[in-house]
Amino acid sequence: MYHWTDSKIQVHAFYCVLALLPTSLLQRELACQGEEWSINRILRELGEIQETLIVYPRRQGQRQHTTATCLTRMSPLQSRLFSLLDLQRYASPSR
């Protein structure tokens, strides 16, 4: 922490604690469901799940583009995490 003031160090420590809180809660939620994984593994697996958005050209008279979303293929572990955490509720609906 070269040339950092005390206040910047305190803010940095606060950000670190703030980042650990939701990840620890995520790990705890999975542990309550019988799944014991490290925070790093959970974040790595969830980080590899991606969503693709397809935007179709507008037809005559349409105001908005028609879109479709789909998730990338998931490994069995990713599918399990997706299901246990009920992440489908956060996936974008198609329009």
C-alpha positions as CSV (number, residue, x, y, z in Angstrom):
1,M,0.0,0.0,0.0
2,Y,2.5,2.5,-1.2
3,H,1.6,6.2,-0.4
4,W,-1.8,5.4,1.0
5,T,-3.3,7.5,3.7
6,D,-4.9,6.0,6.7
7,S,-8.4,6.9,5.4
8,K,-7.7,5.1,2.1
9,I,-6.5,2.0,3.9
10,Q,-9.6,2.0,6.1
11,V,-11.9,2.3,3.0
12,H,-10.0,-0.5,1.4
13,A,-10.4,-2.8,4.4
14,F,-14.1,-1.9,4.5
15,Y,-14.5,-2.9,0.8
16,C,-12.8,-6.2,1.5
17,V,-15.1,-6.9,4.4
18,L,-18.1,-5.8,2.4
19,A,-17.1,-8.2,-0.4
20,L,-16.6,-11.1,2.0
21,L,-20.1,-10.7,3.5
22,P,-22.3,-11.8,0.5
23,T,-19.8,-14.5,-0.5
24,S,-19.8,-16.0,3.0
25,L,-23.6,-15.8,3.1
26,L,-23.7,-17.7,-0.3
27,Q,-21.4,-20.3,1.1
28,R,-23.5,-20.6,4.2
29,E,-26.7,-21.0,2.2
30,L,-25.2,-23.8,0.2
31,A,-23.8,-25.5,3.4
32,C,-27.4,-25.4,4.9
33,Q,-28.5,-27.3,1.8
34,G,-25.8,-29.9,2.4
35,E,-23.2,-28.7,-0.1
36,E,-19.8,-27.9,1.3
37,W,-17.7,-26.0,-1.3
38,S,-15.0,-23.3,-0.9
39,I,-15.9,-19.7,-1.7
40,N,-13.3,-19.7,-4.5
41,R,-14.8,-22.8,-6.2
42,I,-18.4,-21.4,-5.9
43,L,-17.4,-18.1,-7.4
44,R,-15.3,-19.8,-10.2
45,E,-18.2,-22.1,-11.2
46,L,-20.8,-19.3,-11.0
47,G,-18.6,-17.0,-13.0
48,E,-18.4,-19.4,-15.9
49,I,-22.1,-19.4,-16.4
50,Q,-22.9,-16.8,-19.1
51,E,-26.0,-15.5,-20.8
52,T,-26.3,-14.9,-24.5
53,L,-28.7,-12.3,-25.8
54,I,-30.0,-12.5,-29.4
55,V,-31.5,-9.4,-30.9
56,Y,-33.6,-9.9,-34.0
57,P,-34.3,-7.1,-36.5
58,R,-37.5,-5.2,-36.1
59,R,-40.3,-6.1,-38.4
60,Q,-42.4,-3.5,-40.0
61,G,-44.6,-1.8,-37.4
62,Q,-42.7,-3.2,-34.4
63,R,-41.5,-0.6,-31.9
64,Q,-38.9,-2.8,-30.1
65,H,-36.6,-5.5,-31.3
66,T,-37.5,-9.0,-30.5
67,T,-34.9,-10.6,-28.2
68,A,-34.2,-14.1,-27.0
69,T,-31.8,-15.1,-24.2
70,C,-30.2,-18.4,-23.4
71,L,-27.7,-19.6,-20.9
72,T,-24.4,-21.3,-21.9
73,R,-24.1,-25.0,-21.3
74,M,-23.5,-25.7,-17.7
75,S,-21.4,-28.4,-16.1
76,P,-23.3,-30.7,-13.7
77,L,-21.8,-28.7,-10.8
78,Q,-22.9,-25.4,-12.3
79,S,-26.4,-26.8,-12.9
80,R,-26.6,-27.9,-9.3
81,L,-25.5,-24.5,-8.0
82,F,-28.0,-22.8,-10.4
83,S,-30.8,-25.0,-9.1
84,L,-29.9,-24.8,-5.4
85,L,-29.7,-21.0,-5.5
86,D,-32.8,-20.7,-7.7
87,L,-30.9,-18.4,-10.1
88,Q,-33.5,-18.9,-12.8
89,R,-35.5,-16.1,-11.2
90,Y,-32.7,-13.7,-12.1
91,A,-32.3,-14.8,-15.7
92,S,-33.6,-12.3,-18.3
93,P,-37.0,-13.1,-19.8
94,S,-37.2,-13.1,-23.6
95,R,-39.2,-10.4,-25.3
